[in-house]
């Protein structure tokens, strides 16, 4: 029996933060004091994070976020896990909570209509509907909804330019989706700005759809931004759609290339993983920057000398004055 005493939380909230640097320090300190690890972005426009911790610590963290009136509406996608999904805590200030090149758009003012998983499920197969995946190539190549339209983009900031190729869809219902919902907030808002009239988004993204609607018709796995790399979504009619980057056989085993200079996110089957020592090509296999392969394809950054208080200016000042 698995001992899932930990949780992984995925969340975001668009809300105005007047003093983001000050709040970043407060938020960082709370995480350190409550053994929360992960990656959190604080911005003038809100917060976005994926964190892990013991169940009781995650409950404290969610209560902390919800206790602030600005973030009371924050919805957490909660998954059980047997250990921390991160080795460190990083709380950083950035201009946007997801890099989109669409800073002028405020999803609290105008965005696509939110569909809960069951609503999305009922609507997605209708004749006048287009399902639009707004994620990057390495994400949708591992898994996407059946019959979804995918975009050839390496980063979400390339999305606005690609919308020019979608002009012929302006008379359709456009259903956008992403991992947890955050990219769709800006993507659907931009589509509306560009003259698309009937725009929707999957509320809570692929992760919530898997939890509440069984993941039906999501083919492949969902790429996630923690040490799991990829997770199963579909409990109804699962299907492997990705192929091994090396030999071409069906494989949804996502890894990072062992060559740290490359670090490509690609599917590699277990046999090729060992044969190639975790590398995605012969060139990477021979690279002096190749990391030792342990069969997982995930490479934790060296935590030697890691100081969880790093970046806490006021904490550092207090310690220096003690």
SVG drawing of the C-alpha trace seen along z (x, -y; Angstrom):
<svg xmlns="http://www.w3.org/2000/svg" viewBox="-23 -49 57 52">
<polyline fill="none" stroke="black" stroke-width="0.4" points="0.0,0.0 1.3,-3.4 2.1,-5.7 0.8,-9.0 1.4,-11.4 2.3,-14.2 0.3,-16.4 1.1,-18.4 -0.8,-21.6 -1.2,-23.3 -2.9,-26.8 -3.0,-30.3 -4.9,-33.5 -5.1,-36.7 -5.4,-39.5 -3.8,-42.9 -0.8,-42.9 0.3,-46.5 3.7,-45.6 4.7,-42.3 8.3,-42.3 7.2,-42.8 4.5,-40.1 7.0,-37.7 9.2,-37.9 6.2,-37.2 5.1,-34.3 8.6,-32.9 9.1,-33.0 5.7,-31.2 6.8,-28.4 10.2,-28.0 8.6,-27.9 6.0,-25.3 8.3,-23.1 6.6,-23.9 8.7,-23.3 8.2,-24.2 8.1,-27.0 6.0,-30.1 5.8,-33.2 4.6,-36.5 3.6,-39.3 1.7,-42.6 -1.1,-40.6 -1.3,-37.7 0.4,-34.4 1.0,-31.1 2.6,-28.0 3.2,-24.3 4.2,-23.2 4.5,-20.0 4.5,-19.2 3.0,-16.9 -0.8,-17.0 -1.0,-19.0 1.5,-21.5 -0.3,-21.8 -3.6,-22.5 -1.8,-25.3 -0.5,-26.7 -3.9,-26.7 -5.5,-28.3 -2.7,-31.0 -3.4,-31.8 -7.2,-31.8 -6.9,-34.1 -5.8,-36.9 -8.9,-38.5 -7.1,-39.0 -6.6,-35.3 -9.8,-34.0 -11.0,-32.6 -7.9,-30.6 -8.7,-27.0 -6.2,-24.3 -5.8,-21.1 -4.7,-18.6 -2.8,-15.3 -1.5,-12.8 2.1,-11.7 4.6,-9.6 7.2,-12.3 8.1,-15.9 7.9,-16.7 10.6,-19.3 13.9,-19.6 13.8,-23.4 11.5,-26.3 11.7,-29.2 9.5,-32.2 10.3,-34.7 9.0,-38.0 8.3,-38.2 6.4,-40.7 3.7,-38.0 2.6,-34.9 2.9,-33.1 5.1,-34.5 2.6,-35.4 3.6,-38.8 0.0,-39.7 0.5,-41.9 -2.2,-44.3 -4.9,-41.7 -6.7,-41.3 -8.6,-38.0 -10.7,-39.5 -12.1,-42.0 -12.6,-39.7 -11.8,-36.1 -13.3,-33.0 -16.3,-31.4 -15.2,-28.8 -16.4,-25.3 -16.2,-22.8 -15.0,-19.3 -18.4,-17.8 -19.5,-20.9 -16.3,-20.6 -16.9,-16.9 -20.5,-17.5 -19.5,-20.3 -16.1,-19.1 -17.6,-16.7 -20.2,-19.0 -20.0,-19.7 -19.3,-23.5 -16.6,-23.1 -12.8,-23.4 -10.7,-22.1 -7.6,-24.2 -4.5,-23.2 -2.5,-26.3 0.5,-24.5 4.0,-24.0 5.1,-21.3 6.8,-19.0 3.6,-19.1 1.0,-18.3 3.2,-15.8 3.2,-13.7 -0.6,-14.0 -3.6,-16.0 -7.4,-15.7 -8.7,-13.5 -9.2,-15.7 -7.6,-18.7 -5.9,-21.4 -2.3,-21.9 0.0,-24.8 3.7,-24.6 5.1,-26.7 8.1,-26.2 6.9,-28.7 3.5,-30.2 4.8,-33.7 4.6,-32.5 0.8,-32.0 -0.3,-35.5 1.6,-35.2 0.1,-31.8 -3.5,-33.1 -3.1,-34.7 -3.3,-31.2 -6.7,-30.7 -8.8,-33.4 -10.9,-30.7 -12.2,-29.5 -13.9,-32.8 -17.3,-31.3 -16.7,-28.3 -17.0,-27.6 -13.3,-27.6 -12.6,-25.5 -9.1,-26.2 -7.3,-24.0 -3.9,-23.7 -2.4,-21.9 -4.0,-23.8 -6.0,-26.6 -3.7,-29.5 -2.5,-29.8 -6.1,-29.7 -7.0,-32.8 -4.8,-34.9 -5.2,-32.8 -9.0,-33.0 -8.9,-36.7 -6.6,-37.3 -8.8,-35.4 -11.8,-37.6 -9.6,-40.7 -8.8,-39.4 -12.5,-39.1 -13.3,-35.5 -16.8,-35.7 -17.5,-32.2 -14.5,-31.4 -14.4,-28.9 -11.8,-27.5 -11.5,-24.2 -11.6,-25.4 -8.9,-23.8 -7.3,-22.4 -6.3,-18.8 -5.5,-18.0 -9.0,-18.9 -10.6,-17.1 -8.8,-13.9 -9.8,-14.2 -13.5,-15.0 -14.4,-13.6 -12.1,-10.5 -9.9,-12.0 -12.1,-10.6 -10.6,-11.2 -7.4,-12.7 -4.9,-10.7 -1.4,-10.1 0.0,-11.6 0.0,-15.2 3.4,-16.9 3.8,-18.5 6.4,-20.8 7.7,-18.8 9.8,-15.7 7.0,-13.4 7.5,-14.9 4.4,-13.2 1.1,-11.9 -1.7,-9.7 -5.0,-11.5 -7.4,-9.1 -9.0,-6.3 -11.7,-5.6 -10.1,-5.1 -6.4,-5.6 -4.2,-5.6 -0.4,-6.1 0.2,-8.6 3.9,-9.5 6.8,-7.5 10.3,-6.8 12.6,-9.6 15.3,-7.0 13.7,-3.9 10.2,-5.1 8.2,-2.5 5.1,-3.6 6.2,-5.1 4.9,-7.8 7.9,-7.5 9.0,-11.2 12.6,-12.0 15.0,-14.9 18.1,-14.2 21.1,-13.2 23.2,-15.8 22.7,-18.8 23.5,-21.2 20.7,-19.6 18.2,-18.7 15.5,-18.0 12.1,-16.9 11.4,-13.8 9.8,-10.3 12.3,-7.5 11.4,-3.9 13.0,-2.1 15.2,0.1 16.6,-2.9 16.9,-4.8 19.5,-2.3 21.1,-1.8 21.6,-5.5 22.4,-6.1 19.6,-8.6 20.7,-10.6 18.5,-11.6 21.2,-11.0 24.6,-9.5 26.0,-13.0 24.5,-13.7 25.6,-10.2 29.2,-11.2 28.9,-14.6 31.2,-15.5 28.2,-17.2 26.2,-13.9 24.8,-13.2 24.7,-9.8 21.5,-8.0 19.5,-6.2 16.5,-5.0 14.2,-7.9 15.3,-10.6 14.8,-13.2 17.8,-15.1 17.6,-16.9 19.7,-20.0 22.5,-19.8 21.2,-20.9 24.7,-21.2 24.8,-24.5 21.1,-25.2 19.8,-27.9 16.0,-28.1 16.3,-31.7 18.2,-32.9 16.4,-35.9 14.8,-36.9 16.3,-40.3 14.7,-41.3 15.6,-37.9 19.2,-38.3 19.4,-41.8 17.9,-40.6 20.4,-37.8 23.3,-40.2 22.1,-42.6 21.7,-39.8"/>
</svg>
